[in-house]
Amino acid sequence: MPEYIPVFDVQDLPEEGLKALEVNGRAILIGRVNHQLVAFLDRCPHAAKPLKIGKLRGTELKCAWHGWTFDVLTGKSVPDHPAFRLTQYPVKIEGSKVLIIPPEPPQTSSL
């Protein structure tokens, strides 16, 4: 069963907004939105491009590449399209650390 791992100090967590980092070789966005902690893959499920350069307005993050919008609290696309949802990760604060259940490392092909 996966366990939480520390990723950074809580003092480095923005009061409102997202922080980009790498965990297990995967680009992740972690932050607070409407006073709720969120963590998700920094990859647009529609265009497979980074979301970190998108525009966050309220709880909605708009992809800079094709304008697809996602609710960062639920992971749903706006309007909801079940095939296009954010890959979310459990995240919490414990003491002075932000912890996440890490994603699986990317698959590498053995030739």
N, C-alpha and C positions, 0 to 999 in steps of 0.2 A: 504494500500500500504506500503510495507516495506521501512524503512528509514535507512540511513547510521548511523552507530554507531562508536565511536572512539575505536580503539583496542590497539594502542601504539603510543609513540612519534615518529615523523619522524626521530629524531636523532638515533633511534634504528633500523631503516631500513637500511639494507646493501646497499652499492652503487651498487653492482652487486651480486646477489645470493638470496637465499630464507631464510625466518625465519619461524620456526614452532611455532604455538600457538593454543590455544583452544578457540573457539567462539561458544556459545550456546551448549556446550557439544560435539562439532565436532572438529576434528583435521583439521587445515587449514594451508596451506603454503602461505605466502605473501612475495613478494619481487620485486626486479627490475631485469629485464633481457633485455639486449640491450637497456637500458634506458627507458624501458616501465614497468609500474606497473602491476603486476599479482597477482591473488588470486585464489586458487583452493583447493578442498578437498584433504587432505593428505591421499589419498586412491587410489591405482592402480585399475582402472576399469576392468583390466584383471585378477589380482590375489587377489584383495581385501586386499592388504598389504600396509603398510606405504611407501610413496614415499620419505620421508625426508632423508632416508639413500641412496637414489639413487645418480647417478652421473649426474651433470648438465654440459653439454658441449654446449656452445653457447645458443641456445634456446631450445635444446633438453634435456629432463630428462629421464634417463634410470633407470627403476625399478630394484632394486637389487635382487629381488626374482626370476623373470623369464626373465629379459632382455627386457621386452616390453619398447618401447620408445615413448615419447610424446613430442609434441611441446607445450611448456608452454604458448606461445603467443596465439595460436589458440585453444588449447585443444585437437587437433587431434592426433591420434596415428600415428606413422611413421613405416611402410607405413599406410596410412589412412584406418581405419576399423571403419565404423560408429557406431558399437556396443560398441567400446572401446574409449571413449573420457573422458577427465578430466571434472569434475564438477567444473565450474568456477563461481566466484562471483564478482560482481561489487566492485571496490576498487578505492579510490582516496586519495589525500593529500589535506587537508584543514588547512591552517595555520601551526601549529606545530604538527598536528595529522594525523595519517593514519586512514582512515575510510573505513568500509566495510558494504555492505548490508548483514546482517548475514544470515547464513543458518538456516533452521528450526531445532529446537532441535530434537534429536532422539526420536522416538516413544517408549513409555514405555507401557508394557502390564499391564492391571489392572486385577488382579486375585481375 
